[in-house]
Amino acid sequence: MRVFALFMLLLQFSIPLTFAQDRSHARSMVVTKFGIVATSHALASQAGAQILARGGSAVDAAIAANAVLGVTEPMMNGIGGDLFAIYWDAKSGKLYGLNSSGWAPQALTVAHIKAKDANSMPAEGIDTVTVPGAVAGWDALHTRFGKAPWKDIFQAAIFYAQNGYPVPELIHDFWVESAADVSRDPGKPARIFVHRQAPGSR
């Protein structure tokens, strides 16, 4: 792993700038001698890399990164969503898969949807919500492949939740574009998630 990571790092530096890849929408990688962690947010990648540096497993690093994403990108990741994983165990040569997607609520029946004059599954609203499966997935993966204690795995996510974090332009724009959708939701989540600033204020 260390040799592969070093090779990839050297390869990266050997590519001329004229052939550099457009990374404006690519993964945020953190490359260390202990491994590579790539997520959609640099802080999440860093959290995973720190777990690897402390002797944690790849699963520990993935959970730590996912937990940070639940803070920094709550609309895309986190404990309210599902989890799917493919895990390669180099020692045994075995490939494992995990489907920890959530179940549909018991009362969400075809009759319930038809009673709302819908002919197909709605694309938004409360009826699209399933029972979250992410935490059960974390537990299943950690039980089988984890090494680090839970308190270490969640340190970075807790820190950013308590102290804040910089919001990248891409996520900021996503939130701004989503404000209208959130404001139309009959459950009125805009009271919590949409904050209007006075013109000219920061």
N, C-alpha and C positions, 0 to 999 in steps of 0.2 A: 504493500500500500504506500509506504513512504517513497519507494523508488518510482512508482507510478505517479504519485503526486508531484515529485520533483521533476519528472520528465514532462508532465503537463505544464508545470510552471516555466521550465526552460523553453518549451515549445511556444508558450504564450509570448515570451519576451523576444523570441527569434522571428516573429511575424512582423514584416514591415508595416509601418503605420498606414501606408497607402492601401493595404489589404485588411485593415482592422475591421472587425465586425461591428455593425451598428448595434450597440447595447442599450439603446434608449428604452427598450421594453423587455430586456432580457433578465435572467436571474441575477440576483446579487450574490456573488460567490465570496466565500472566505476560504482562502487556501492556506493551510498550515502543514507542518511536518507530521501532524497527527491525523490529517484527513481533510477532505473538502466538504463544505456544507453549502448548498445552493438553495435559496428560497426567493420569494418575491420581495423581501425586505432585508436590507443589510443588517439591521439589529437582530433579526431572527437568525440569520446565517451566523452571525458572531456568537450568539448564545449557544447554538449547536456546536460550533467550533471550540468554545470554551469547555463544554462538557467533554468533548473528545480529548482535549488537552489534560483534563483532570482524571483521565482513565475510564471515562464512561463508554458505553457501547454505542454503536450506530443508532440503535433504537432510542437510547437515552437522549442522544443528540437530536434525533428527529422529534421526539416529544417536546424537548426544550424549545426547539425552533417553532413548532406548531403552537405551543403555549404563548410565545411572544407574538406570533402572528394573530392570535386571538385578541391581543391588546392593540397592536398596531394596525391591523386590517380586520376589524371585527365584522365587517360586512362580507368577508370572504372566507374566514377561517375561525376556528375556535370551538369552544365546548358546546355550542348550540348547533353544530353541524355533524356531518358524517365523516367517517375515516375509512380509507382504503389503503392497504399496504402490500408491497411485495418485498420480501426479505430473502436475501441470499446468504446462506451460512457457508462461508468459505471452508471452515474446518470439516464439516460433514458433507459438503458438496450438495446440500439440499436447498430447494427453493420453496419458500412458504408464501402463502397469500392470505390476506385477511379482508373480509368484507364486514365492516362494522357500520353499515348504513342503518339508519333508524327505521323503525317500524311505523306504519301509518297508524294514527290514533284509532282506537277501537270503534268509535262512533262515526268515523269517516267512511261512510258507505256510499254506494252508488245512489241509493234513495236520498241520502242527505244532499248530495250534489244536485240531483234532479229537482229536489224541493226548492233549490235556489234558482230554478230556471236555467241551469247550465247543461249544455249538451256534451261537454267535454271537461276534462280536468282543468280548473282555472290555473293561469300562469302566475298569479300573485294573490296575496291575501292569506288569511289565517288557515284556510283549507289546504294550502300547499305545504304546511309545516309538518314535519315528521318528528317522531321521538328522537332526540339527539343520540348519536352513536359514538361520537368522538371519544368521550371519557372512557366508555367501556372498551374501545379499541386501544387507547393508551394503556389501560390496565392489562389487557390480554397480551399486548406486545411486551410490556415491561415484565410481566410475570415470567414469560418464556425467555426473553433475550436481554432484559435490563440488568445493569450492574450498579448504577448510581442510585443513592437514596432519593426519594421523591422531593425532599426539601431542597436538595441541590438542583434538581432538574427544573424546578419552578422559580428559582431565585431571580433570574433575569426578567421573567414575565411580571413577577410581583414588583420588582424595582421600577419597571417602566409604567406599570399601572399606578403606582404611588407617586412617582416623580415626573411623569410625562415623558415625551419623546418628540423628536422632530418629525413632521409630517411631510413626506416627499410630495413634489408637485403632482405626480400622477394620481396619488391617492386623494390629495386635496381636490383635484378636478373631478374625480369620481364622486366624492361626497357632495360637491356643489351641484353636479348634474343630477344627483339622486334626491336632492332636497324636495323637489316638486312631487316626486313619487311618494316620498314619506309623508308629505303634507296632505296628500289625498287619501291616505290610509284611514279607514273608518275607526280603527283602534286608537287613533290620535297619538302615535309614537313621536310626532313632531314636537310635542311638549317637552320631550326629553332630548331628542337627537338633532333638532333644528334650532340653532341659535342665530337670531338676526342681529347684526351689528348696525349701529347707527352709521349713516353715510359719513365717510371721512375718518371714522374711528378705527383703531387697530387693537 
